Amino acid sequence: MEKQLPLRIIFKTMNVLLLGSGGREHALAVKIAQSPCLTKLFIAPGNPGTAECGQNISLNISDFDAIGKFVMENNIEMLVVGPEDPLVKGIADYFNGKPVSVIGPSKKGAALEGSKDFAKDFMTRHGIPTARYESFYKNGLQKGYAFLEKLTPPFVLKADGLAAGKGVIIVDNLSEAKSTLKEMLDGKFGAASNKVVIEEFLRGIEVSVFVLTDGKSYKILPEAKDYKRIGENDCGLNTGGMGAVSPVPFASKTFMDKVEKNIIEPTVRGLQEDGISYKGFIFFGLINCDGAPYVIEYNVRMGDPETEAVMPRLDADILDLFDGVAKGTLDTKQCAIRPETAVTVVIVSGGYPEEYTKGYEIEGISSVTENKVYHAGTTGVHNKIVTSGGRVLAVTALSGNLTSALDSVYDSVQKISFERCYYRRDIGKDLMLFPETV
């Protein structure tokens, strides 16, 4: 009898280009590199961490022509866009009609993050719960003052456009709110604050919810809670993020069912009704107000440092999911979530988020073997890893529960050092008040 050859699962493999250079992109690169669907991964521009997952390429992520040339010359079949800026500038539209799949929304879809006013109008039209608001230009300054007088402090003022994460200001005093509005409309954030959105303040606890969508169906990814303030007990200036925890104990099934019914479903349906092409991630910045979820903001990409906590809990082949996004078959794909708890602690440069010094040598990364160290603001110089940004590293522990994850991550963080390094020591401690997630 002729010997039968063993059956093999044959995967269609592909070359992938990932845009970005931060901790988010390192976490995505790690997940992509695990996929049997991958032929070769390129990261532009990447960092020393992503270099361990694929090949870093020196490309400007805003130079679409250069990216397009690289895509054609290297037979790139999928382009994964990490940060928001290229999306808001229309990179998905640039590649429309070309033989490459883009994981990221069209320019019109990216306006959900690129314009606070567009996002609020979208939510209002589609019945998605959010805070009461009005938008104002410089010639409507007096009307803006009048609207502020109708609100109860604190007052929330948001630059309409992208402002590098610094365009949201919350003040307690009416007089200060009025002067802040004038400063913003006078150019405090450049063109981003030519229009300012003023909205009522919602009291509650925040949570980040993420979905991946092909524009019709969607997969809900692990939720996370991030920590924006530089100081412990949520004091001091806002940052790009000092840590994250996933899952979030207060995000119960009852709460998440409300999120899906009242927010996720009408958002995806609204994009279809408005004829907006959307293939990629949607980040819902939510606030839990006595059990009712409200949308604070949309982002059109994964968050950072939430990605570093979410990706380790995603029990799925991410390239297979991306393939479903590209082909409109996401509903046929498998997407499970691991039950463990992930805690991420960000190590930053002293002085961040204001002035800080770059170029300090980082020691101890290789001594962390039990957890994952994601590079964010690092670069290689003479075979050494040195600091090159405000948020330098993100360390993530994945463990059976919140208590053990916290113990593990802080054990790892203490092994890493560089001059004037700083990290918060209270990440996740507030969640200990809730029933522990196991």
N, C-alpha and C positions, 0 to 999 in steps of 0.2 A: 504494500500500500504506500502511495506517495505521502511523504511527510508534509503535514500542513504547517504553513508558516503562522506564527502567532499574530493575532489581530493587533493592529496599531491604530490609535486615534490620530488622524492626520489633521493638523491645524494649518490654516492659512496664516502665514506669518507676514509681518509688515515692518517697514522702517518707520520710526516715529521721531518727530521733532517736538520737544517740549520747550516752551518759551518761559524764561524767568530765571531768577538767581537766588531766591530766598529759601527759608525753611519750608514753606509750602511746596516749592518745586522739588526740594530734596525728598520730601515725604511722597510726593507723586512719583518721582523717579524711582524710588525704592519699590513702590507698588507696581509700576509699569514693568520694571526689570524682572519681576517675579513671574510675568505672564509667559506661557508657552506660545502665545500668539506673536511674540516679539522676535524680529530678526535683529535689528540694531536700534539702539536709542541714542539720539543726539540731544544735547541740552544747550540752549543758547540764552545767555552766556554761561549759565551754571555757576558752580562754586566747587571748592575742594571735596565736598560731600557728594555732589552729583557725579563727579568724575569717577567715583567708585561704582556707579550704576550704568554709565555709558560714556559717550565722548562729548566733552565740552567743546562748544564752537563759539568763536568770537563774532557775534552778530548783535547789532543794535535792534532791540525788539520793536522799535518804532520805524525801522527802515524796511518797509514792506517789499520793496523791489529786491533788496539784498536777500531777504528771507525767501522770496519767490524764486530767485535764482538758485539758492541752495537747495530748495525743495525739488526743483526740476533736475539738478545735477546729481542729486543723491537718491533719487527715486523714493522720496518721502511720500508715504501713503496716508499718514495721519499727522495733523498738527494739533497739539494740545496747548492751549493758551492758559498760562498760570495767572498772571496779573490782569487787572482791569483795564489799564491804559490802552493797550493795543485793541482790546475789544471795543472800547468806547470810540476809538479812532477808526474802527471799521475793518479790522483785519479779516473777519469772516466774509465780508462783502468783497474784499480784494480777491479772495481765492474762490469766489462763487463761479462755477462753471469750469474750474480747473480740476485736474484729476488728483485731488487731495481732500480728505475729510478734515473739517475743522471742528474741534470740540470747543465750542464757545458760540454765543449768540451773534446775530446780525447787529449792525450798528444801531438799528432801531430798538432791538431787544436790549442792547447794552445801555440804553438810555434809562432803564430802570435803576441803574446805579449812577450813570453819568449826569442825570438831572433829578434832583430831589422833587422838583415841581412836577415833572413828568410822572414820576413814581406815585406821588400823592394823588394826582389826577386819575391815574390808572386804577389805584385802589378805590377811590371814591366811585368811579364809574362802574366798577365791577363788584361793589358791595363788600369789599375786603376790610375788616375792622382795623382802623388806624386812628391816630389822634387828630382832632380838629385842627385845621390849619388855614393860612392864607399866604400868598406869595407877593413880594413887593420889589419893584425896581427903585432906582434912586429918585425918580420923579414922583414916587408915591411914598416918600419918607413920612409925611404927616399922617397918611392913612395907616402906615405901619405903626406909628406911635399910638394911634387910636385903637388899633387891634390889640396891641400890648396891654392897653388900659382895661380891656375887657377880660383879660386872662387873670388867673390866680397864679402867683409865683410858686415855684421857680419858672423861668421863661426859657424856652428852647429856640435857638436861632441857628439855622443851617444854611451854609453856602450852597447854592443850587448845584454847582458843578463839583468836579473832583478837586480836592484840596489836600491831597496827601494825608488823609486821615485826620486833618486838623480843623475841618470846616464846621464842626458842631460846637456851639458854645452854650452852656447852661448857666444862667445867673439868677440870683435870688431877689435882686433889687430892681424895681421898675426903672429908676433913673439910670442905673447901670445898663439895663437892657436896652434903653433908648440910645444911649451913647454907643453901645456895642453894635446896634443896628446901623447907625450912621457910619461907624468905622468900617463895617463890612461893605456897605454900599459904596463907600469912598475908596474901596480897593484893598481892604485888609488882606484878602486872599486872591488878589488879582482878578482875572476875568471870572473865576469860579464864584465870586460873590457879587457879580453884576446883578444877580437876582438872589433874594434871600427868602427862605421859607421860615415862617414863624409858626410854631405849633404848641398846643397845650402839653403840659408835662404829665406823663402817665406814671403812676406809682406802682411798683411791683418789682419782680426779679427777672432778669433777662436770661434768655436762652437762644442759642443759635441752632437753627434747623436747616438741613441741607437736602436738596434733591438733585438727581440727575434726570434730565428729560430729553426726549427726542422731539418735543413739541406737541406730542399727543399723549403718550403715556409717561410715567415717571417711576423712579425708585427712590424711596426715602432712605437716606444714609443715616449713620449714627448722629445723634444730636450732641451738642457740646455747650459748655459754659466757659466763656473766656473772661479774663481779668485785664481791664484796660488801664487802670491807674498805676502810676509808677510806685506809689507807696503802699505799705501794708495797711490792711483794713480799708482798702479802696480810698486812699488819700493821695493828694498831689495831682500832677498833670496827667492828662490822657496820653497814652502811648499807642503803638501799633499792636500791643498785646503782650502781657507778662506771663501768661500761662493759660492752660485750658484743662477741662475735665470732661470725660465722656465715659458712661452715660451720665445724665443729669437726674438725680434722685427725684426732684419734684416734677419732672416731665413724665407723669404717669400715663398709662394707656388712655384714661379718660381725657387727660389734657391733650395728648397727641392725636386722639380721634377728633377733637375740636379743631386742632391745627390743620389736619388733613381736610376736614369737611369745610371749614370756614375760610381757610387761607390757601392751602396748596391747590386744591381742586379748582377754586375760582381763579387763581392766578394762571394756571396752565390753560384753562378754558378761555380766560380773557385774552391771552396771547393769541390763541387760535381765532377768536372772534375779531380781534383787531388786525388779523393778517400779518402778525409779526413772526418771522422765522426765528426759532429758538432751539438750539441743539447744544446743550451743555449743562453746567451747574447753575442752580439758583440757591442763593444763601438768603434765608429769611432771618433777619434780626428781629426777634420777638421779645415781648414783655408779658409776663404772666400777671395779670391784674385780678387777683382773687379768683383764680381758676379760669379766667377768660383770656385767650391769647390775642394780642394786638401786634400789628407790624410796625416796628420802629423804622426799619429800612430794608431795602433789597440790595444785595450785592449779586453780581453776575458771574462770580467765580467762587472758589473755595476760600475760606478765611485763613488767616495766619495769626496766631498759632493753632487754630482749631484743627487744621488739616493734619498736623503732627499728632493729634490725639484721635482723630476720626479714622485715618487710613489704617492704623494697626488693628482697629476693630472691624474693618470691612472684610468679610469672608467671601470674597468673590474675585474673579479674574477681571481686573479693571479694564484691560484692553478689549475683552469680550463685551463688557458693558458699553465701552466707547463705540465698538463696532455696531452694537444695537442702536446707539444714538445716531450714528451716521446713516444707517440704513432704515431708520424708522421702525425697528423691530425690537425696541427695548423691552416691550412687554413679554417677550419670549425668553428673556435672559434670567439667570439665577442670581440672586443678590441676598446673601445672608449676613447677619451681624453677630460677631462674637460676643459672648456674655460678660467677658472680663471688663474691668475698669482701666481706662487709660488716663494717666495724669502727665501733663506736659508743663515743665518749668523753663522759662526763658531766662538766659543769662545775658545781661546787657553791659554796655560800656558805661563807666561812671560819668555822670553828667547828662546822659540820655534821659528824656527826649530833647534836651536843649544841647548846648555845646559839649562835645566829647572829643577825645583824642583817638586817632587810629594808629595801627601799626604795632600794637603790643603782641608779643608772642604768647600763644595759648599753650598751656601745659595740661596734661592729664587726660586728654580725649581718649587715647588708646587704653587707658586703665579702666574705662567704662566698658565692661564686657557683658553685663547682665541686662542692660537697657540700651535704647537707641539714642544716639546723639545726632541731631539734624543740624547741618550748617546753615546759617542765615547770612550774617555779615562777616564772612571770613575770606581770606585769600591766601595763596601760597607764595612765599618769598624765601628763596634759597633753602628749599626743602623744609621750611618751617611753616606752620599755620599761624597767621597773625590776624588781628581784628581789622575789619574794614568797614564796619557799620555800627549802628546803635544797638540793634538786636543782633547778638553775635551767634549764639547757639540756642537750641531748644532740646531739652533732654526729656524723653518719654519713657515711662514705665507702664507695662501692661501686666496687671495682676488680678487675683481673684476678687478683690473688693477694694473699696476706696482706701481703707486704712493701710492695707499692705502695699498698695500702689504708691501712696504718699511716702511711706517709709522707704520704699525702694528708690523712688526718684530722687529724694533728697540725699540718700546715701551716694548716689551717682553724681549729683550736682557738686557735692563737696569735694569730689576728686579732681574737679576742673578748676583751673585758676589762670588769671592774667591780671596785669596791673589795673587796679580800680574796677575790677569786675563786681557786678551787683546782681542780685536776684531777690525776688520776694519769697519770704519763708512761710507765707500763709495761703498759698494756692490750695484751693479745695477745702480749707479748714471750715469755711462757712457752711459747706454742704454736709458736714458731720452732724449738723442739727437735724437733718432729715433721716428717715429710715435708710439704712445702708443698702446700697445696690450690690447684690451678690451675683 
